Structures are given as C-alpha cells and as structure tokens.
Amino acid sequence: MPQRKISSLFALAAGLMGWLLLVSGFSQAHAQTAAQNFPSKPVRIIVPQTPGGASDALARMVGQKLSEKWGQPVVIENRPGAGGNIGMDAVAKAPGDGHTLLMSYVGSHAINPSIYSKLPFDPEADFVAVATLANVPFVAAVNSAVPVNNMKSLAAYAAQKPVSFGSAGNGSVNHLLGEMFNTASGAKMQHVPYKGAAPALTDLISGQIQVVFTSLPSVAQHIRAGTVKGLSVTGSKRAAAFKDIPTIAESGYPGFVINPWFGLFASKGTPASVAKQINADVKKVMEDKDLLEKLAALGAEPFETTPQEFQAMLHADIKIWAAVVKSSGATAD
C-alpha cells in the first residue's frame, strides 16, 4: 500500500478517535451538569393507584422530604386505572430528565407484563430504576364479624360457607395472594376485583365481602380501630407495629412469604448521573427520624438499593411473578 494512503488512513483514524473522545467528553460533562443542576424545576411523582394505599402514602411522605431537600415543589399526581398501566404510560412518555418520576411497586411493574397481553410500554426498557423506598408487607384481613381468628380457621370457614375476597383488580398482588392462599389451603374463596384497594376495603368493612389481602399501610388504622381483624402478614417476619399478628408461614403455611418492594423510576433517557443523584437524596431523606417513625407505624421497613441493583431486581421479579401468574391462571384481558 502506498505510504501516502497509509498516512491518510492514520490521519482519518486519528481524527475519528479525536471526535469520539470529544463527543464522549461532552456527554460526560453534560451528564454531570444535569446532575448538578437537578432539580431545575418542580418534580412530579405519578402514583398509578388511587389515594389511600401504600403507594400514595409513601409518595407523599417521601415527596415532602425531597421537596424540603431540593427547594423545589414535589407534586404527587394520582393516575389510577388499568392496574397501574395508565400512570406508568404517562411516565414512560415523559421527558427523560428526572423531573417526572413513577411511584411504582412490584404489583404493577413486575406482575403486569404477565397479566396483560399487550402493554403500551416496556416495563424495563422504557424506565430507569432510581431508588427503592421500602418493603411493605401485605396482610390478610377479615370483617370483624367473620368468626375466624387465624388462617387455618379461615380455610375451614371457607370450606363450609361462601367466602369472597376482594382485591385491587385482576392480577394485582392482592388478587394473586388470595389465589395463592386458595392453592395452599384448599379453600375456595371467590375473587371479587375492584378498581383499587380502597373500594375493596370499604366493602370489607361494610360486610359485602369477607376477606382482603392488602398492603398493611392501607388497613393499619382499621385494624387498630377493630373494624377489621388482621389474621396474618405476608412478610418473612412480623411487622414491628403489629407484633401480635403472625406471619402466614407461622400460621401453618411455610414458604408463603411475599414482601413487596416500592420504589421510584424515571423515564427512559434520564442520565445515570441524575438517577444516582436522586438515589443519594432518597437515601438521605429516608434517614429522617420523623419519616422512619411514620413508616414503622404503617408496618413498612426502609429498603435501600443502588439504581443498578434495583434494575436487576426488577428483571428477576418479572420472571418470578410470571410463574405465579401462570399457575394462578389470572388475566386482565
């Protein structure tokens, strides 16, 4: 090959390498600037469930503390519907700058891909995992007039009389927990789906249904008031605020352990530096004594991960819950 041609190729390669380094340097500088300037305007946290549940409560508690830290308003926006898909879709289509966040949990983010045959977004590719907030145990609760005091007596009662359990909708964690208990105990409880956990709880209190499997924060005040009875929690240990309520495993169903995570996601395209910054800020506010006391009162426990660990956990949970959904036969279509 002629020397002149070789020299030209080297010059071209050197120029290309210089351009790539320039672009890389610009991208890194831009990402660092984005993180340093975040937030530059009010932040929205979209909650894809109705007010009153665990997602809503956590978003409002954490949002208030983040607002104080950031010096910017943090607006909580409830967009319920379609098992959380409406709110999730809104975040998926928002600008990827970290100023629109999704308050999500294992139910909508890890279960919906198996419940719905078609989603308007990809639960992994269209979101950036930012920060886990807490693990929140669910609880099996019955109307105070139902003559049972533990899970074994509930199974026996359901074998003798018609029993209905309410949920936040087809394919929700609430629904799947009821079906899992039916399978584990041999009970034949009838599922009644609602548009959210709150209306299911209303019908439980009024006696229209006999049982719900719901997040502990959403029913804590009613358990304390005695309007409903908490029979067991689904976590691996008893909730600190309700030590008299045993776990389902303790109640005779070993291996029945579900302790859903709740956390924040950002839209696709959000710089990793911004996600890392939000993660660090969330970690800081989660150390607030007042916030920790409120979490404990609801039966929730702080749960900390890095964005990378959170993303990996979501990927694994989608596969785990796909098997549960297949076994239950649940569908939302």
N, C-alpha and C positions, 0 to 999 in steps of 0.2 A: 504494500500500500504506500503511495507517495507520502513523503514527510509532511507536505503541506496539508494533505487530507487528514492525517493523524492529528496534526496540530489543531485543525478546525474542529475535530471531534472532541478533543480535550477541552477546547475553549467552550464548545457548546455544553459539554457535561458540567464544566465548572460554573458556567452561567446558570444552568438549571439548578445545580446544587445551591448556589447562592440565592436564587429565587425561592427555593423551598425553605431554606433557613430563614429568609426574610418573612415569608408567609407564616412559618411556624412561630417565629418570634412575635409577629404581630398578633397571632391568635392567642398566644400565652399572655401577652400584655393586655389584650382586650379582655380575656377571662379574668385576669387579676383585677383589672379596673372595675369590671362588672361586680365582682365580689366586694371590693372596697366601697363601692357606691350603693350597695344593696342595703335596705330598700330605698329606692329613689322616689317612691310614691306609695299610696295606700296598698295594702296587700289583702287579697280576698282569699278566704278559706271556704271552699264549697263543700258542704256536707250533703251527700246524696241520700240522706234519710230524713225522716220527719223530726221536728223538735221533740225533745224529751228523752231520747235514747242515749246510749253511751257515746256514740259518735258526736252527737250535738253537744253533750256535756263536756267532753274532752276538748273539742274545738274551741268552745267558749272560754274554758279555764286557761288553756294554753295560749289562745289568741290574745287574751287580755294581758298576760305576762309578756308576750312577744311585742305587743304594741308599746308597752312601757319601756322595754329594752330598746326598741328600734326608733322610738319617737315618731312613729307613723301609725295611722289607724289600721287596725286589722279587722276587716268586716267579715262576719260569719253569714254565709248565704246558704239557706236550705233549698236544695233542689231534689226532692224525692221523686220516686217513680221508677217503674221497670226494674225493681230490685237494685236500685242504685245506678243503673246504666245512664240515666238522663244527666245526673250530676257529673258522672265520670266522663261522659262525652263532652260536656261543656269544658272541662279542664283539658281534655285531650286536644281540643281545637283552640285553646287559648295560646297566646304568645309564649314562647319558651324563654321567659326571663325570670322566673321565680316569683313573680308578683301575683300569680294565681296558683293556689295550692289546693290539693284534694285531701280532705279528711277521710281516709279510707280504712277498711278493716278486712280481715281475712274473708268475711262473708261475701262482700261484693267483688273484691279484687281477685281472690283465688278460687272462688266457687262458681261465679257467673260464667266463666269460659266453658264450663261443663254443663251448665243448666240451660244456657241459651245457644241455639244452633248457629245464630249469626249475631255478632256484635258490631257496632259502628266504629270500633276502635280495637287496637291490640293492647291487652292489659299489661303487657311487658314493654313492647317497643314504643308505645305512644306515651309512656310516662317515665319519669326519672324518680327512682326511690330516694327520698330525702332523709326521713328520720322516723324511727319507731317512737311511740309515746308510752304505751302501757300494754300490759296483758290484762284482759278483763274477763274473769270467769263468768260463765252463764249459770243460771240457776233454774232448777225445776221447781215451779211454784204452783200451788193449787188454791182454789177458792176456799176461804176459811170454813165453809160449811161441808166440804168434802171430808168424809170420815176416814182419813188416812194421815199418817204421821211420818212415813218413810217410803222409800222407793219400792220395797218389797210389798208393802201393804197397798201401794198404788197399783202395782201389777196385778195383785189379787183382786182388788176392787174392779179394775178394768176388765177382768175376766168374767165378772158377774153382771156388770151393768154397762150400758153405753157410756163411753167417756170420750170427750172431744178435746183435742189440744190445739191451741191457736198459735199462729206464727206470723212473722213479718212478711210472709209471702212464700210462694212456691220456690223451693231451692235455697231459701235463706238458711243461715246456721240454725235458727230456731226450728225450722222445719226438719232439717236433717238430724238434729239432736233427738227430736221426737221419734223419727223413724228408726234411728239407731237404738233408742230405748225399746221400741216395739220389738226389734230383732233380738236384742239382748235378753229381754224379759219374757217374750212370748205374748205380750199384751197386744191388743187390737185397737188401740186408740185411734179415733178418726181425726184426720188432719183438717183444720179449718184455716185457710190462708186469709190474711188481712193485708191492707195497704199500709204496712208499718207496724212496729211493735206496740205503739201507743194505743191504737184501737183494739188490738188483741187484749191488752191489759185491762182496758175499760170493760170489755165483755167478760173477762175473768172475774173482776171484782163484782160485777152485777149478776154473775152466775149463769151467763149464757153459754160459757164453756167452762170446763173443769180444770184444765191444766195449761200452763205455758212454759216453754223453755226460752228464757230471755236473759239479756245481759243483767248482771247484778245491779249496776247503777240505775237502770230504768225501773227497778221494782223495790229498791232498798227501802224507801220511805214507807211503802205499803207493808213490807214485812215488819218493820218496826212498829207500825200502827196496828198490826194484827188483822188488817183487812184481807191479807193473803198469807199463806203459810209457805215458807221456803223449806223444801224437803232435802235438797242436796245441791252442791255446787259441782261444776264440771271440771274444775282445775285439778292439779295434782296434789293440792293441799287446801286446807280450809282458808277461807278469806279472813284476814285479820280482824275486820269489823264485824264478822258474823261467825265467831268461833264455835257456836252451838250448832251450826249447820254442817253436817258431814259431807264429804265428797261422795260422788256416785260410786267410786271404787270402794270406799269404806262401807257403802250401803249394800254391798253384795254383788257388784258388777265390776270386777277387776279389769283393768285395761281400758276402761271407759274414761279417758282423760282428754278434754278439749279446753284449751285455754287461749282463746283468740287474741291476736295482736291487733292493735290500732296504730295507725301512723300517717305521715304526710307524704304525698307525692307531688311532684311538679310536672309541668307539661314537657313533652319531648323538645329537645333543643336547649333546655336550661343548662348553662355551663356547669361543669363539675365543680368549679370553684364556688359557684353560688350555692349549689346543693350542700357542699361541705360547710359553707358559712352558716347556712340555715341549720344544719345538723348541730354545729357547735353552739349556736344560740339556743336551740331547743334544749340541748343538754344542760346549758346553764340555767334556763328558767325552770327546768324540771328539778333543780336542786332547791327551789324556793320552798321554805318551810310551810307557808300557807297553802301552796299548791299540793304539796305532799300530804298534808292533813286532809284536804278535800278529796284527793284520790283514795286515801285509806278509808275515809268514811263511805265511799262508794264501792269499796271492795276491790279497787283496781290497784295494780302494782306497776311502778315505773319499769320500763323496758328499753334498754339502750343498745343501739347498733350503729355501725357506720353505714353510709349510703350503699357501699358495696355489699356489706353483709345483708342489708335489708333486701337488695335486689336478688341476691342468691336465695334468700329465704322464700321470697315470693315465688321464684321459679320452682323451688322444691314443693311448696304448698299447693301450687296449681296441679301438680301431678298426684299428690297425696289425696286431695279432695276429689279429683276426677274419679278415683277408685271408689270413694264413699258415695258419690252421686250415682255412679253406675250400679252399685249394689242396692241403693235405695229405689232406683227407677224414677227418681224425681226429674221433672222437666218443667220449664216455664213456657214452652211453645204450645 
